[in-house]
Amino acid sequence: MPVQRLNHAVLYVRDVERSVAFYQQMLGFRVVMSMPGAAFLQAEGSTNDHDLGLFEIGSQAGPSAAGRSTVGLYHLAWEVDTLEELERIAARLRESGALVGASDHSTTKALYAKDPDGLEFEVSWLVPAALITEEVLAGRSRIRPLDLAADKERYGARTRGGVGVSV
């Protein structure tokens, strides 16, 4: 049987309490279980046991060199239901100084941010399959700056995204 989807991710962090607070405040995760030096969080709309595990390794830990001088994970991507929600999260990430980029990948509208340990993640809204036109598909060959106002006008602020659908 083929793999169906990613169930959860686990990150090593310097300070688990600081990371828990960040993911709660920025993305609305909730703690479903914790113990000294570890926490397991669930996204608000998730049916997984947990979506994110955090393990503390201490303040002496150096920064991740993945992608610069070592192999490793580039980022995780979390989906949101609506462009309105993506805009709300963008404002929150911007205000906290965590937002590092925003891109229009044609079928995916994406924010990029870094957590307190500098680990990058993406928050994205996927264009529903029924709204993917030839024009949208043709745009996949280049990445453009994200224009949430234009996308909300085109697709609707509360249109549910194509959760898990990518063409």
PLY file of the C-alpha trace (Angstrom):
ply
format ascii 1.0
element vertex 167
property float x
property float y
property float z
element edge 166
property int vertex1
property int vertex2
end_header
0.00 0.00 0.00
1.31 3.48 -0.78
1.92 6.14 1.85
-1.19 8.31 2.23
0.01 11.45 4.06
2.37 12.77 6.72
0.93 12.04 10.17
3.28 14.10 12.33
6.70 15.72 12.51
9.16 15.77 15.40
11.62 18.62 15.98
14.57 19.03 18.31
14.39 22.46 19.97
16.44 24.40 22.49
13.59 25.25 24.86
10.41 23.20 24.64
8.27 25.71 26.59
9.31 28.56 24.31
8.57 26.45 21.22
5.20 25.31 22.55
4.22 28.93 23.21
5.29 29.91 19.68
3.32 27.17 17.92
0.28 27.84 20.11
0.32 31.61 19.52
1.27 31.58 15.83
-0.58 28.54 14.48
-3.15 27.65 17.14
-1.68 24.28 18.07
-2.75 22.78 21.40
-0.77 20.56 23.75
-2.19 17.04 23.92
0.57 15.57 26.07
3.73 16.81 27.72
6.48 15.63 30.00
9.73 17.22 31.11
11.65 18.16 27.97
8.97 17.07 25.50
5.56 18.10 24.21
3.13 16.77 21.65
0.89 19.26 19.88
-2.18 18.95 17.69
-3.39 21.39 15.06
-6.86 22.80 15.67
-8.57 21.00 12.78
-6.56 17.78 13.00
-7.76 14.27 13.77
-4.21 13.00 14.31
-3.12 11.92 17.77
-0.55 14.71 17.45
0.88 16.69 14.54
4.06 18.01 16.08
6.42 16.54 18.64
9.00 18.79 20.30
12.04 17.47 22.16
14.26 19.83 24.15
18.03 19.50 23.73
19.08 22.66 25.57
20.33 26.18 25.02
23.83 24.99 24.06
22.50 23.51 20.78
23.92 25.16 17.69
21.83 26.38 14.78
20.74 23.94 12.09
23.15 23.91 9.17
20.72 22.01 6.93
20.83 23.32 3.40
23.91 25.44 4.06
26.61 22.93 4.97
24.73 19.74 5.81
21.84 17.76 4.44
18.58 17.92 6.38
14.99 18.97 6.34
14.26 22.33 4.63
10.76 22.96 6.00
7.40 21.55 7.00
4.21 22.83 5.34
0.92 23.28 7.19
-2.34 23.84 5.27
-5.09 26.28 6.19
-8.73 26.18 5.05
-9.18 29.71 3.72
-7.31 32.71 2.39
-8.85 34.69 5.26
-7.07 32.34 7.68
-3.82 32.61 5.71
-4.06 36.40 5.94
-4.72 36.26 9.69
-1.68 34.02 10.22
0.44 36.26 7.97
-0.37 39.26 10.17
0.46 37.33 13.34
3.76 36.03 11.92
4.68 39.48 10.60
3.96 41.15 13.97
6.15 38.60 15.78
9.02 38.98 13.30
8.80 35.32 12.29
7.61 35.84 8.69
10.51 35.50 6.24
8.69 35.25 2.90
5.41 34.91 0.99
5.04 33.35 -2.46
2.41 32.60 -5.07
3.11 29.17 -6.57
-0.02 29.41 -8.73
-1.85 26.42 -7.24
-0.49 27.13 -3.75
-0.41 30.43 -1.82
2.38 30.23 0.74
3.87 31.98 3.76
7.33 31.10 5.05
8.38 31.67 8.64
10.95 30.59 11.20
10.30 29.36 14.71
12.39 30.52 17.73
15.15 28.05 16.83
15.32 29.23 13.22
13.57 26.13 11.85
11.60 27.09 8.76
8.00 26.17 8.10
5.39 27.00 5.49
1.71 27.81 5.91
-0.25 27.44 2.70
-3.66 27.54 1.08
-4.22 25.28 -1.93
-6.44 26.36 -4.81
-9.41 23.95 -4.90
-9.20 21.53 -7.86
-12.49 22.86 -9.28
-10.94 26.36 -9.54
-7.69 25.32 -11.20
-7.88 26.63 -14.76
-5.45 26.34 -17.65
-4.28 29.86 -16.76
-3.53 28.77 -13.18
-1.67 25.68 -14.40
0.35 27.74 -16.86
1.52 29.96 -13.97
3.25 27.10 -12.17
6.47 27.65 -14.10
7.36 30.74 -12.05
7.06 31.90 -8.47
5.51 35.32 -7.90
5.08 37.53 -4.83
1.96 36.66 -2.86
-0.92 39.12 -3.32
-3.54 38.04 -0.79
-5.93 40.88 -1.66
-6.00 39.83 -5.34
-6.30 36.14 -4.43
-9.19 36.82 -2.04
-10.95 38.76 -4.80
-10.33 35.97 -7.32
-11.12 32.93 -5.16
-13.06 34.35 -2.20
-11.73 34.99 1.30
-13.69 32.08 2.80
-13.45 29.56 -0.03
-12.24 26.28 1.41
-8.91 25.28 -0.06
-8.18 22.05 -1.85
-6.95 20.33 1.29
-4.26 17.86 0.35
-4.91 18.43 -3.38
-2.04 19.58 -5.52
-2.03 19.32 -9.29
0 1
1 2
2 3
3 4
4 5
5 6
6 7
7 8
8 9
9 10
10 11
11 12
12 13
13 14
14 15
15 16
16 17
17 18
18 19
19 20
20 21
21 22
22 23
23 24
24 25
25 26
26 27
27 28
28 29
29 30
30 31
31 32
32 33
33 34
34 35
35 36
36 37
37 38
38 39
39 40
40 41
41 42
42 43
43 44
44 45
45 46
46 47
47 48
48 49
49 50
50 51
51 52
52 53
53 54
54 55
55 56
56 57
57 58
58 59
59 60
60 61
61 62
62 63
63 64
64 65
65 66
66 67
67 68
68 69
69 70
70 71
71 72
72 73
73 74
74 75
75 76
76 77
77 78
78 79
79 80
80 81
81 82
82 83
83 84
84 85
85 86
86 87
87 88
88 89
89 90
90 91
91 92
92 93
93 94
94 95
95 96
96 97
97 98
98 99
99 100
100 101
101 102
102 103
103 104
104 105
105 106
106 107
107 108
108 109
109 110
110 111
111 112
112 113
113 114
114 115
115 116
116 117
117 118
118 119
119 120
120 121
121 122
122 123
123 124
124 125
125 126
126 127
127 128
128 129
129 130
130 131
131 132
132 133
133 134
134 135
135 136
136 137
137 138
138 139
139 140
140 141
141 142
142 143
143 144
144 145
145 146
146 147
147 148
148 149
149 150
150 151
151 152
152 153
153 154
154 155
155 156
156 157
157 158
158 159
159 160
160 161
161 162
162 163
163 164
164 165
165 166
